[in-house]
Amino acid sequence: MLTSYLDDAAQAILNHVYPFRDDVETVPTKYQRRQIEIAVYLLNKRGAEGETVHKENGTDRTYESANIPASLFEGIMPYCKIPTEDDDEDTES
């Protein structure tokens, strides 16, 4: 189960870092700790998906969103590349 959450976290990070590419399969090393944080968040939220407020015996739970909160993506920068003439040559064949 944990592997599944790590895979989901990896895919979320890759979608954020490389929004226009789907050929990258490995999370950059600098974001691996964040991958674990996101997986832990998803695991802790299991069974309470979509919950916005929960109060019980002095414990209050509120989720930022039904998915992975935007705050967990802070510091993760999308990668973009400006096409060059060399890139055009690769696609003309």
Helices and strands as residue ranges (DSSP letters): H 2-17, G 29-31, H 32-44, E 54-56, E 59-61, G 70-73, H 85-92
